[in-house]
Amino acid sequence: MARRSVLLVHGINSRGEWYEPVADVLEPHLRCVRVYYPQYVRLGWLKVPSFSALLALPGLLLLPFALLGLPWARLRPWAWAVLLLAPVLLGVSEWLRRRAALAHVRTAYDAVRRTGEVPHVLAHSLGTYLTGRLLGIPGVRYGRVVFVGSPLPRGYWNGGRLENVGQVRNEVGRSDVVPLSTGLASRMMPGFGDAGWAGFAGPADRVHTLPAGRDTCDLCALAPTPAPLVHNAAVGEFTHSDAFIGTGYAERFWLPFFLGAPGHELAEFYEACALARRLEEERNWPELERQEAAFRGRRWRLWGEGWEAAETLPDYIRRYVACWCRLTGLEAGAENMADWTDRAVRLTWLAVAEAREEREKPPAERDPGRLHALHPVQAVRRAVEAARAGSP
């Protein structure tokens, strides 16, 4: 199965330690492209972008007093050279270092684009700055974007950049002091800000805010728009890297976002499939019949990019089979269509339940083919093919 690529881009003082836990959630459905750049791993505080500007403060503060001839402000020429020239040299070094880090991200991006694909992005901290800088290059485009702990300016998306992405989810942590610090120092750090602490700003029809623990937007539900949107997602007490602790947050919010599905509905879909599987194993036929009727009758928004396109599972299966037949020349009469749909409903929840069980196994023991059924559309595909082949 062809999978959409997502660029994983770490921040400073990191070698991408969070890549593997996140990829464990995403990779059954997405191809994770792990981006590494070594420029911001060592050097202590000097690895902070534009820290050289802060080093210039002592010399700049001392200079007026020295010009006034105050004795305590007099320094030898070599001391002035160190105070004034060292920040300049460090600034040039920082510029070159930032360009080198950006080149690593550009190389990974170009490798994906050569396949004709537009990648998604999941970036953290300085990784959001680098992917944001890359987006300023003409021709660069992203699919869906997740920014975590972003030090970009609040107004970053003003000026047309939003037209070059699909959708943006920006994790906003009010306990995250890193973007707060870059926001306070932004006058001396051009291109930086506190979007990971305060959220991105913009017109009300393009920038929305999600309450903590929510993945659906009330404003979008009232007036759906196909235009690219930024959603600032409040993450409560999370600090700079807390979203990467474990896999629960990625599974609940980031995977559904990349799949274009509401996370709470996906979780309820999984639960309904697991319940049906358990009831069948217990041979609790009356309760299974009741649960399956509710399952069949519920309208889900899990079948594609349009969250507003709610559709029951049998309706989607019928639409899927009709498209399959039309595009492949397969003949399916009304009787076959009804039979396939009826059996495919059961086979869908069975495939999803088995995929959830497979997910609990150690990574080395998992069957990737089964895991693909965690995607509702792929579960339906497997179920329809099995129904056509005669599976009960």
Steps between C-alpha positions, in 0.01 A plus 500: 500500500638841401537722805513879523831631633534711814823686582604466866723794597653526850613807694822607671684278747335198339584213271138424436449271797123544463498374141460130573207519746315737266584290193364196683159672484524660156684248285224248437333782306777751417862474392704682763799684353735563791699823455824540694730801522802506736554876521301562821590205719814625680652837607282557807319835498676597177272254319209738565433688174612864504652467850790697352276807498466471878879483531519844341301656786794560741698688236200700382405596855858597590576699186301821586672525837842451340422778247414730792848432640393336824808333654325180600387445141846524348628177349809406310465483118520124494215478752283721277590281205381194688177667617404638160651261246432169672118536467543588133707188439255289697213653302663401171565153640136471608381606153716233338389240753134578443546473123668160545211373717248632248685317223441167678125571514498613136678181390238281670217711358641489147539121517126468571397758240694320228244220532226752418368499856429795731608391852333560832715652778536427872759737647614591850663817633778618264371246248188717462724801427696308237193359326344846522807656335490234231138584425612850406684361196290523183352166399520338845169353616385284791193289560384499860733659757537442874720746692599425862675756723539740209725808532353655185341847516126523564442666163703244304205384285410850387622586152388204292696209651177329602414444135793256474379255767197279556410553866705602805471377859710705742544358849482788749644433846458778755758324718754488217767755594712444188274680248414749774872582532551532125198731488649724769833506316347532153615860453856369501411177318337589168272227366423361845200539728271322746242320285549182706402691815242754381382345171505633147302816427302583189155570356213325679407313183848347470627452859288313757564379855422152634437451873724256685418138420290585191579417139187636334434868448159654574562784253585255221187298581285812463660620178718235331757649266734330253763769558815407696456571869722533806367344819675596823453195724527569873695226677445597862798448726734354238854636505736507201522128419221340706292414191765242408474307827347166401290449189154591628500864386625414152238227464214713630571826318781495239413179315133597450610848391730359232228257389246782477266343756360624835702333772209444737300324226795283406538396865126422522519305173781288646302444820187395309699251293669354809162467676344320204795260485471427873124442483546258211766307692263484800217389267282771649287512184215728621741767622718460189194550280411817691854637490546421132174673413624813678838462331338472157270794559754749631631765263881518513736767368788262444497446127719778367631856531153659530412473871150631428425207264337270758383167359388166642731203456257310267456814285874545474549132413239528223670812366839330522378190311326713235821698436706181496273341243480810284876560491606136454217376279392249764141379467291508818124459488262629764496163675879483520516861616259433787681178597845660489382798705337285768803275547751787464354680803586207727836447332583870552458497876675164511801637305522807724478296821772264377717796403463647850608168647795492260597849615548371855769253393873587513600686179710211370203260519241718325351427160506831305220378275263464794604835648384682187142422606536758779418746223119473455523534122759221483285286730210539257725413206612179669144418601354549151773293337446224756121515449543470124733203551229327700614548859214459747 
